[in-house]
Amino acid sequence: MVMKKKEKILLDITNDKCPITFVKTKIALEKLKSNQYLNVYIKEGEALDGLPSSLKELGYQINNKIKINEDVFSLEISKKN
């Protein structure tokens, strides 16, 4: 069985505030193809606190959460299979 590597789609919402962070992320996720995942750059705070749980409720999966600098995190999100 050959595993194909998924293509990363980047979304930088570090300059956005709630609820725009959620709206932009949801739109980007809806456009994903089966061979893609979304990598979101998001600032620490309200948006980061609420976004993962909201997306999980909609059936998305948070695969990874990494702190990339002082106040910015990277979230790797995909559709559940």
C-alpha beads as a LAMMPS data file, in Angstrom:
LAMMPS data file: protein, C-alpha beads

81 atoms
80 bonds

1 atom types
1 bond types

-500.0 500.0 xlo xhi
-500.0 500.0 ylo yhi
-500.0 500.0 zlo zhi

Masses

1 110.0

Atoms # bond

1 1 1 0.000 0.000 0.000
2 1 1 1.397 3.381 -1.015
3 1 1 0.657 6.331 1.251
4 1 1 0.447 9.651 -0.555
5 1 1 1.669 12.702 1.273
6 1 1 -1.036 15.278 1.853
7 1 1 -0.651 18.793 0.484
8 1 1 -0.484 21.599 3.037
9 1 1 -2.698 24.664 2.553
10 1 1 -1.575 27.631 4.664
11 1 1 -3.942 30.140 6.267
12 1 1 -2.482 33.025 8.277
13 1 1 -5.114 34.591 10.534
14 1 1 -2.711 36.163 13.014
15 1 1 -4.038 39.654 12.230
16 1 1 -7.709 38.688 12.535
17 1 1 -10.050 38.660 15.546
18 1 1 -13.002 36.458 16.492
19 1 1 -15.344 35.666 14.803
20 1 1 -13.437 36.340 11.561
21 1 1 -10.810 33.740 12.539
22 1 1 -13.507 31.057 12.686
23 1 1 -15.205 32.172 9.455
24 1 1 -11.973 32.238 7.424
25 1 1 -10.885 28.867 8.806
26 1 1 -14.249 27.224 8.108
27 1 1 -14.325 28.530 4.518
28 1 1 -10.786 27.269 3.909
29 1 1 -11.674 23.853 5.360
30 1 1 -14.760 23.575 3.170
31 1 1 -12.556 24.080 0.088
32 1 1 -10.093 21.306 1.046
33 1 1 -9.681 18.368 -1.285
34 1 1 -9.180 14.862 0.087
35 1 1 -5.402 15.059 -0.446
36 1 1 -5.036 18.333 1.497
37 1 1 -4.911 19.581 5.076
38 1 1 -5.059 23.096 6.485
39 1 1 -2.226 24.646 8.459
40 1 1 -3.491 27.715 10.345
41 1 1 -1.273 30.346 11.939
42 1 1 -3.216 31.884 14.810
43 1 1 -2.379 34.166 17.735
44 1 1 -2.637 33.029 21.310
45 1 1 -5.785 34.190 23.087
46 1 1 -9.507 34.028 22.520
47 1 1 -9.321 32.734 18.941
48 1 1 -6.876 29.947 19.809
49 1 1 -8.887 29.025 22.902
50 1 1 -12.165 28.584 21.024
51 1 1 -11.288 27.557 17.479
52 1 1 -10.184 23.931 18.054
53 1 1 -13.287 22.956 20.058
54 1 1 -15.618 24.665 17.576
55 1 1 -14.012 22.835 14.670
56 1 1 -14.144 19.480 16.472
57 1 1 -17.884 19.994 16.999
58 1 1 -18.223 20.400 13.219
59 1 1 -16.368 17.149 12.569
60 1 1 -12.847 18.400 11.857
61 1 1 -9.737 16.950 13.428
62 1 1 -6.878 18.917 15.019
63 1 1 -3.805 16.837 14.142
64 1 1 -1.125 19.046 15.617
65 1 1 -0.698 22.245 17.657
66 1 1 2.756 23.827 17.750
67 1 1 3.931 27.075 19.322
68 1 1 6.014 28.747 16.607
69 1 1 6.944 31.935 18.435
70 1 1 6.061 34.065 21.445
71 1 1 2.326 34.390 20.697
72 1 1 1.653 32.476 17.456
73 1 1 0.604 28.856 17.126
74 1 1 0.300 26.548 14.150
75 1 1 -2.744 24.279 13.988
76 1 1 -2.832 21.381 11.539
77 1 1 -6.471 20.615 10.722
78 1 1 -8.052 17.998 8.480
79 1 1 -11.433 16.540 7.672
80 1 1 -12.292 13.390 9.578
81 1 1 -12.390 10.314 7.396

Bonds

1 1 1 2
2 1 2 3
3 1 3 4
4 1 4 5
5 1 5 6
6 1 6 7
7 1 7 8
8 1 8 9
9 1 9 10
10 1 10 11
11 1 11 12
12 1 12 13
13 1 13 14
14 1 14 15
15 1 15 16
16 1 16 17
17 1 17 18
18 1 18 19
19 1 19 20
20 1 20 21
21 1 21 22
22 1 22 23
23 1 23 24
24 1 24 25
25 1 25 26
26 1 26 27
27 1 27 28
28 1 28 29
29 1 29 30
30 1 30 31
31 1 31 32
32 1 32 33
33 1 33 34
34 1 34 35
35 1 35 36
36 1 36 37
37 1 37 38
38 1 38 39
39 1 39 40
40 1 40 41
41 1 41 42
42 1 42 43
43 1 43 44
44 1 44 45
45 1 45 46
46 1 46 47
47 1 47 48
48 1 48 49
49 1 49 50
50 1 50 51
51 1 51 52
52 1 52 53
53 1 53 54
54 1 54 55
55 1 55 56
56 1 56 57
57 1 57 58
58 1 58 59
59 1 59 60
60 1 60 61
61 1 61 62
62 1 62 63
63 1 63 64
64 1 64 65
65 1 65 66
66 1 66 67
67 1 67 68
68 1 68 69
69 1 69 70
70 1 70 71
71 1 71 72
72 1 72 73
73 1 73 74
74 1 74 75
75 1 75 76
76 1 76 77
77 1 77 78
78 1 78 79
79 1 79 80
80 1 80 81
